[in-house]
Amino acid sequence: MNRTAYKLLLASLLTAGSGVAMACEYKAGETEFVDYATCRYGEEAIVVVDLPQGSSWDHCVYQLEAFRPEKLLAVTKVRNGKEEHSINSRGNIGNPCYLTKQQCDKALDAFQASQN
């Protein structure tokens, strides 16, 4: 009886945890990355920073966490009515997001200075 109760408890915890992950599903071309990030991390944890005119990307999407530095999640742009994105991944050396990180960090610093 006790073992069955533990198995049932474990199964319900796994189901509850996967439900949140399934609810925030990202589909390229259908879902905007900002909406996905807001669903997954919460509205207070996401900051979208505009890049200056002339940049190859339009926005940088950051995740904010208490007592940790900001984390660049992705850079996005809208071309021909569809959103294109580059998710930050250090494993991909030619990743545009990784190469644009310095511009994003400067834009984030300017954004934070304007908020204070």
Secondary structure, 3 states (H helix, E strand, C coil): CHHHHHHHHHHHHHHHHHHHHHHCCCCCCCCCHHHHHHHHHCHHHEEEEECCCCCCCCEEEEECCCCCCCEEEEEEEEECCEEEEEECCCCCCCCHHHHHHHHHHHHHHHHHHHHC
